[in-house]
Amino acid sequence: MSAPSSENRHCAYCLVTVLPENVKLCGQCHRRAYCSDECLKVDWARNGDGQQHEKWCDLNCGEEDLDWKVIPVAGKGLGIGVRLINDLEPASGTFQDKVNLNSFGLSEESIFTCARMSRVNHKCAANAGTISASESKVMILYSMKDIEKGEEICTSYIYMDDKRFAKDPIPTDGTRLYLKNTYGIICPPDCIYRDKEMQMIAKEHTQLFDNMNEWSPTHLVNPNLLMMPTIKRLVEICETVPILEGNIVDILLNAYCAARHATGETVLGTVQSFGSEEVSSGIREE
Ligand SMILES: C[S@@+](CC[C@H](N)C(=O)[O-])C[C@H]1O[C@@H](n2cnc3c(N)ncnc32)[C@H](O)[C@@H]1O
């Protein structure tokens, strides 16, 4: 997220204030701002000191935005301003309320709050999801479909595999009440999950997914061909109902592991590395 173009910026290399009309943006990421072509050039390489923009230009990170900003401090020069926890939603809540509302569970024992991630609003038919990689202590925000320029990135605050929603995994009356009471979010009348058929499919998806999670510890030791219909049905649901892609990464990862161990010889699509596991971008039998 770059600062609005009407605002002054600070040169990413020499830190002088740059008026909006004089800003020179990096020609590749169009985010990092400079006062001159010279600063842009030096910052790109930085004599290989490890901070060179060339290294992380395409990662779209490290740029100042609403949560992270270079701010001049009277008598002290420039400082870094970060978003305070006090500034988080709910506006009139206690410190604990703010932490609860804006934190993610990283494992059973740990949670973390991230100023940028906590900016992401809820949408039942979300276009993005989050996945945690607890070994590396990072939370990843990933897109679940192509997102148009200017389209808001939203995740669903109802996690289908969250045990609290085991009986009511999609926005039905129960989860709508949860959204309203916890976040003050009113599920709109045109919410796609109000469609009964969609609710049935979503419920089936959750049940299958739950079953698969139950197998996980044992299937590695005792491969079971009975798993295959469930795996196939899950992949089918994910392929035909795009709004359920929320768990596609987890599903395909589990499906891949289950299929590989269940059949031994299952042929997979392109296999990519995913942390310590491998994940298939498409499962097919041959
Ligand atoms: C984790 S924060 C999301 C970011 C927040 N909008 C902000 O600017 O700090 C959660 C809060 O955002 C608001 N919110 C998120 N999704 C919403 C939605 N679909 N409709 C209305 N309010 C929403 C609610 O106030 C909710 O309690």
The ligand as a Tripos MOL2 file, in Angstrom:
@<TRIPOS>MOLECULE
LIG
   27    29     1     0     0
SMALL
NO_CHARGES

@<TRIPOS>ATOM
      1 C1         -9.0520   -7.0580   12.1420 C.3       1 LIG1
      2 S1         -9.9090   -5.5690   11.9670 S.3       1 LIG1
      3 C2         -9.8780   -5.2320   10.2540 C.3       1 LIG1
      4 C3         -9.2620   -3.9110    9.9100 C.3       1 LIG1
      5 C4        -10.0120   -2.6750   10.3690 C.3       1 LIG1
      6 N1        -11.0540   -2.3200    9.4130 N.3       1 LIG1
      7 C5         -9.0490   -1.4990   10.5210 C.2       1 LIG1
      8 O1         -8.9960   -0.6020    9.6790 O.co2     1 LIG1
      9 O2         -8.2910   -1.5200   11.4850 O.co2     1 LIG1
     10 C6        -11.5330   -6.1070   12.2880 C.3       1 LIG1
     11 C7        -12.5430   -4.9960   12.3490 C.3       1 LIG1
     12 O3        -12.7320   -4.4140   11.0560 O.3       1 LIG1
     13 C8        -14.1160   -4.1580   10.8150 C.3       1 LIG1
     14 N2        -14.5780   -5.0190    9.6970 N.ar      1 LIG1
     15 C9        -13.8960   -6.0360    9.1200 C.ar      1 LIG1
     16 N3        -14.6000   -6.5940    8.1200 N.ar      1 LIG1
     17 C10       -15.7710   -5.9250    8.0560 C.ar      1 LIG1
     18 C11       -16.9360   -6.0350    7.2280 C.ar      1 LIG1
     19 N4        -17.0430   -6.9530    6.2790 N.pl3     1 LIG1
     20 N5        -17.9500   -5.1650    7.4550 N.ar      1 LIG1
     21 C12       -17.8630   -4.2150    8.4280 C.ar      1 LIG1
     22 N6        -16.8000   -4.0720    9.2530 N.ar      1 LIG1
     23 C13       -15.7610   -4.9040    9.0680 C.ar      1 LIG1
     24 C14       -14.8490   -4.4890   12.0960 C.3       1 LIG1
     25 O4        -14.9310   -3.3190   12.8650 O.3       1 LIG1
     26 C15       -13.9240   -5.4860   12.7650 C.3       1 LIG1
     27 O5        -14.0980   -5.4950   14.1480 O.3       1 LIG1
@<TRIPOS>BOND
     1     1     2 1
     2     2     3 1
     3     2    10 1
     4     3     4 1
     5     4     5 1
     6     5     6 1
     7     5     7 1
     8     7     8 2
     9     7     9 1
    10    10    11 1
    11    11    12 1
    12    11    26 1
    13    12    13 1
    14    13    14 1
    15    13    24 1
    16    14    15 ar
    17    14    23 ar
    18    15    16 ar
    19    16    17 ar
    20    17    18 ar
    21    17    23 ar
    22    18    19 1
    23    18    20 ar
    24    20    21 ar
    25    21    22 ar
    26    22    23 ar
    27    24    25 1
    28    24    26 1
    29    26    27 1
@<TRIPOS>SUBSTRUCTURE
     1 LIG1         1 GROUP 0 **** ****
